Amino acid sequence: MKSSLILLPALALGAVLASCGKKDSGSAGHEGHGAAPAEAKATWISPMHPWIKSDKPGQCPVCGMDLVPMAEYEKMQSANAPSTQGHGGHGAAADSASPADIQLGAAQDAVLSAQTEKAGPRVLDRNVRAFGRVEYIADTHVDFTWFYPLRVEKLLVDTNTTEVAAGTPVLEVYSEEAITDQEMYLDALRERWLATFYERRVLTSRIEAVAARLRRAGMSDADLQALAQKGQVMTRFTLRAPKAGSFVAPLPHVGERYDRGQTLFHLAPLDKVWFVADVFEQDLGVLKKGQKGRITTKADPGQGHDGELVFIGRSLNAESRTVPARFLVANPERKLLPQLSGTVDLAIPLGEPAVVIPRTAVLETGERSIAYIKTVDGRYQQRALHLGLRTDDHIEVLHGIAAGEEVVVGGAFLIDAEAQIRGVGATGAGTEHRH
């Protein structure tokens, strides 16, 4: 019994010592884990996309730039952030930068390669382009017809002829009705010579009616006088060009027959032509007569022709939603031929000179519009904009940017992304943005 009492205290002492040994061992183990970070490798980070990290050097999978050590990145960040003196807000700011200013590190700026352009006062031009075709001027076009039915006997111009002067012989034709009228003219002259005074008045009226028809067929007073004197009927007639111009349709063939009033050939001067453009309804409001346009055709794409707007139609094509607009174009070299397709471009000034920036500089969220300005010290400053007139390439700024300031026109989205990362009031301001 006595030996058992002695054994119990010994066991208790051993348990206490064992527990102390475990405690010391655990403490040592904790100390070993605490020393591990000091021996770990430095963390590498992408300066443009700081959520990309690695335990070894490499390249950012997003932008491809080299990763930098974490210590260097933190140094850049601390250099970019505004610093203050004092504690709890006491003391003056050591950096005069605005909270909306973004300053990038050298590596970030090199990757970004932001492009800037000076905002300047200028007059915005509304560029209007319309497709159309060349047409001859309807007022000067001639559809040549003859008073009698006829048969074409001979072509008096070469089939390769494209342009003729006024009075140029074009066709030689035969007409039985024209021959009959000449014979009636001679018969009336003979009857009048033998008629009484009353009958002469009737026959004179008949002679004048027949002579009028022959004149319309192209016979002159000299031809009628020769017919009366010689009594020889003309069996063939020469048809001449009534004015100078170009043939805008094929000429007749020998042997073809034509009825009275049927068109024999089409003649139109081409020293001036129309370009008829189909203008979309949204562009009609800026068009005015007298405006100048530059016409280019597919047949001669490298050569432009100046035209003046002379007519704006009053009928809208319901299918294409376009209105015809005519431009008068000088065509001294006859390069613009009827039915050639082409385009007309107009640069129409809108209002007075104003501060204008490229459209690529503006970031729009639906609620507001912003742009970034590059300051003289290399920072990027965010500006809220109040915008005015817009064209395809530029926007008028009513408030937010002054003339002469350097506006970021390329790379603004990346600067805005950096602004969101730093918590600056960027396009995503008002919502938490985390990577």
Secondary structure, DSSP 8 states (H G I E B T S, - for coil): -HHHHHHHHHHHHHHHHHHHHHHHHHHHHHHHHHHHHHHS---EE-SSSTT-EESS--B-TTT--B-EEHHHHHHHHHHHS--B-SSTT-S-BS----TTEE---HHHHHHH--EEEE-EEEEEEEEEEEEEEEEE-GGG-EEE--SS-EEEEEE-S-TT--EE-TT-EEEEEE-HHHHHHHHHHHHHHHHHHHS-HHHHHHHHHHHHHHHHHHHHTT--HHHHHHHHHH-----EEEEE-SSSEEE-S----TT-EE-TT---EEEE--SEEEEEEEEEGGGGGG--TT-EEEEEESSSTT-EEEEEEEEE-S--BTTTTEEEEEEEEE-TT----TT-EEEEEEEEEEEEEEEEEEGGG-EE-SS-EEEEEE-TTS-EEEEEEEEEEE-SSEEEEEES--TT-EEEEESHHHHHHHHHHTT-S-TTTTS----
